[in-house]
Amino acid sequence: MLPTQGLIDFHCHLDLYPDHAAAIQEAEAAGVFTLAVTTTPKAWQRNHELTRETKHVRAALGLHPQLVSSRAAEVALWESLLPQTRYVGEVGLDAGPRFYKSLDAQKAVFTQVLKACAAAGGKIITVHSVRTATAVLDHIEEHLPQGSNQVILHWFTGSKSEATRALDMGCYFSVNSTMLKSERAAALVQTLPSNRLLTETDGPFTETAGRPSKPTDVADTVQRLAELRMTTASTLIMEMKQNLRKLLEQSG
């Protein structure tokens, strides 16, 4: 088992675990650099309060596309909170069967989010793109000029050509172990350059050993990813720490 100190979980819903505060403290004690994403701006304040004194955990300000049908009006609150944080997410688009009807509203919200980030600058944005990779990239290209803002495509399920376009646009990718169980996703991840990769769990929406994944379980992702890319876990960890450092410098 890998030591957890210095591992990266760049997309985890810590506020959806039974004990939110304990989940944050566990990640902090383990030394896992964890981005605690939120699904609504109303949830961000508590996440921020619990993480503001931690060394390894940060809270991201989100408005999840799957909730836009009922929460679109909260984009105004989201925008008012944006000056208080460097991290944005979970945001994006979802054209899955359950959420396709709200896609136009999702696009309007995502456009507002990207425009606000472009105006503010210095944001690190974790983006959802289920069945919408091209649309997401179109929106980013139109509303978020390349510069101080940095985009990480979370659990990317697009095509190789869409991934190539994202790379050309300067995007990063965060990968979890559930993704790597898909032959198609694993083949795509093999093609991504190591200097654009981060790991994530997307806990508690993924499982490790039959229970909801938590930030320390990102060690499992590192092992799987190292095997897939025919490298060592220690090399991969070092590369991803460099990637995180670069992200922070680029958005600074």
N, C-alpha and C positions, 0 to 999 in steps of 0.2 A: 504494500500500500504506500502510495506517495505521501510525503509530508504535505500538509495543506498550506503552510506558510508561503505566501507569495503567489498562490493560485488566483485565477480570475474567474468570477462569475458575473458576466456583464449584462445579465438579464434575469432577474429573479423577483417574484412577487412576494416579498417577505411579509407584507401586510395581510396576505391571504392564508397564512399559517395559523393554527389554533392560538398560539401565543406569539403575537407580533414582536413584542419587546425581547422575548427569549430568542427568537429566530435571529434578530439583529445581533444580540450579544454572542450567540454561538458563532456566527460568521466573523465577528470582530475578534473573539478569543482565538479562533482558528487561523486568523491572519489571511483570510480569503478576501481579496479585493472584490467587493460586491456592489453592483448597481441595483438598488431596490426600486424597481419601476412601479408606477401607479397606473390605475385604470381610469381614475377621474381626478380632476384638480381638487375636489373636496377632500380626497384622501391624502393629498401631498403634505399638508401642514403637519399632521401627526407623524408621518414618515420623516419629515425634516427635523422635527423636534427630537425624535429618537436617535437620529444619526448625526446631528450637528457636532457632537463631541467625539465621535468615533474616528479612528484612524483609517479603517479599511472599508467602511460602508458609506455609500452616498445615496441620496434619494433623488429620483428623477420625476419630473412633472409631466403627467400623462393625461391623455383623453383617448381611450382605446376605441378603435374604429368599430368594434363589435357593440359598443355602448352608445354610439352616436345617435341611433334612432330615438333614444330616450333622453340623451344627455347633451345634445348639440348646443343647447343654450348655455352650457357651462364653459364654452370656449371663451366667453368674455372673462370669466373668473380665471381660467387658465392663463389668458394673456396678462391679467393684472398681477399674477404671481410670478411670471417669467423672470422679471429682474432679480428675483431672490435666489435663482438657481442656475447652475452651469449645465445641468443635465436635464434632458427632455426625453420622455418616453413612458408609457408606450403610446406611440402615435402611428398613423399610417392608413392603409386601406385594406379591406377584406371583401372579396367578391364570392365568398363561399355561399352555398345554397341558403343558409339561414340569414345571411346579412346582405345579400345582393340588392334587396329592395331599398336599402338605405345608402347605396353607393354614391348617389349624387350628393346627398347630405354629407357623407364621409369626405368626398372630394372638396366640398366647400370648407369643411373644418380643417382638413389637412392643408389646404391652400393658406388659410389664415394662420395656422401654426407655422408653416414654413416662412411666410412673409414676416411674421413677428420675429422669428429666429434670425432671418436675414437682416432685419433692421437692428436687432440687438447685437448680433455677432458673438463669437466665443462660446457657442453652445455645442454640446455633444449629444447627438440625437439617435435613439434606438428605435428602429422603424419596422413595423409589421407590414407584410406585403403578400398576404395569401391570395393567390390567383390574380394578382394585380401588379406583378413586377414591372411590366412596361409602364403602366399608369403611374406607379410610384416614382419610377425614374423620370418620367415626363414631368411630373409635378416638381421634383427636386431640381431638375435642369432649368425649369421655367422660373421657379420662385426662390431658389436657394443658390445663388451664384457661388462657384467654388471660391473658398477663402477661409475665414477663420472658423466657420461652422463645420463640424465633422459628422458624417452619417455612418451608422453601423446598421447593416441589414440583418435583423434578427431572424433566425430560423428560415433562411432564404430557401424558397422552393421553385425559383425561376429556372429558366433554361441556361445553357452555357453561353449563348450569345447575349442574354440579358445580364449574366454575371460579368461578362467581358465589358459590356457597356458600363456597368456599375463601377468596375475597376478603373476604367478610363475616366470616370467622373470623380474618382478619389474615394469611393466608399470602402468601408471595412465590412467584414462578415463575422457574426458571432455564431458559434456552432455548439450544438448539444449532442449528447450520446444517442438520444432517440432518433435524431436526424440520420446518424451514421448507420442505423439499422436498415435504412432504405438504400438499395443498390444505386438508384438514380442519384440520390442526394450525396451518397458517399463518393460516387464517381465525380460529381461536380466539385466536392470539397477537395478532392485530390488535385484538381487543376488550379486551385486558388493559390496565389503566392503567399508564402509564409509571413511576409511583412504586412498582410492585410487581415490576419486571423486573430480572433479572440475566442475564448470559450464562454459558455453560459450553461445554465441548467433549465431555465424557464420554469423552475419549481414554483408552485406545487403541481404544475400541469404536466410534468413528466414524472416517471417513476424510476427509482433505483432499488433493487432488491425487494420489489413488491410494495414499496411505500413511496410517498411523495419525495421527490428529490429535494435536497437542500444544498446550500453553497459548497459544503465540503465534498459533496458527491461530484463536483466538477473534476476531481481527480480521476474518476472513471472516464470522463470525456477525454482528458489529456492522454490517458493510456490508449484508448481506442484510436484517437487521432494520430498519435505517434506511430502506432502499428500501421494504420492506413497510409501514412505518408512515408513510411520506412525510415523513421528517424527515432531518436531517443526522447523519452519524456522530459529529461532534463534540458535537452536542446530546445524542445518545443516551449517549455516553460520560460526559458530565457528569452526566446524570440517574442513571445506574447507580452512579456513584461516590457520589452523594448517597444512593442507596438502601442501598449497603453501609455507609456511615457511620451511617445511621439504624438499620440492623440491629444494628450494634455498640453503638450508644447504648441501644437498646431492651433488649438482652440484658445490658447492663452492670449 
